[in-house]
Amino acid sequence: MGIISKIKYYIFYIRKNKIIKSKYYKILDNGLSLIDLTYFGGIPVFSSIKTTVDFFSSIPQQIFAIKFYNFLDALSVNNEADIENFKVMMRHKCNEDINELNNNLEQIIMILDSYNENKKCYWLGLLFKAYVYDIISWQDFIEYSNAINQLLVSDILQIINTDITTENYDYTDIVHEYKLASSNEDSIPDQNHDIVTERIIKVERSVYLRLLAVGLASIDGSSLYMNKMPENVDMIISSDLERVINLLSGKDL
């Protein structure tokens, strides 16, 4: 199903289902109230949405409204108290600097507009919620949102749903050991090996390469075998990747 066909299907489904339609409009209304309460303005897409009685008056607005809906759904701003609390926290994050807050919101709009999957918009909402709750920095938010944009939804679902295991790795300096052993026949290699227990996740080769491209994976000896990469890679989980997994799975929120 193409993207336009999907959008038409979503709109038809929402229009025909009164319960979903009610929830959809409620979340959008709350979201627009959230933007209004922060004195946000000047972004054409919001100006057009706020002055349009029917959110589905054009294809671009249909697409963005659905993206915005998914973003807001992750924030859980479902009533006036939630909106007010979230507004106070956002202002606090920017030290009451409305210009900085508006700049941040403008970046979010551009990121949302660049996403091509509704699930990514929901995950962006989780990341923004983590930023507002002081779990991650703004720089982390930008880096992780860019990573989400470049990864496939199936990539992210795979790393979220795959079990994490542990394995012992020997990081002893082999060159040092070799020189020590070869310098004197009577020398005894250092027996204090540098053994570290690492957290491992097995992913498909293509997923590993895309994680590597966005900086959420690194090249290590365990990922390669005789200069050939296997179909499934035992990848050491970096601190950034573990944080992303926890955030997008909702464990840290």
Secondary structure, DSSP 4 states (H G I P E B T S, - for coil): --HHHHHHHHHHHHHH-HHHHHHHHHHHHHHHHHHHHTT----HHHHHHHT-SSTTSSHHHHHHHHHHHHHHHHHT--SHHHHHHHHHHHHHHTTT-HHHHHHHHHHHHHHHHH---HHHHHHHHHHHHHHHTTSS-HHHHHHHHHHHHHS-HHHHHHHHHSPPEEEEEE---HHHHHHHHHH-TT--------EEEEEEEEEEHHHHHHHHHTTS----GGG-BTTB--SEEEEEPPHHHHHHHHHHTTTT-
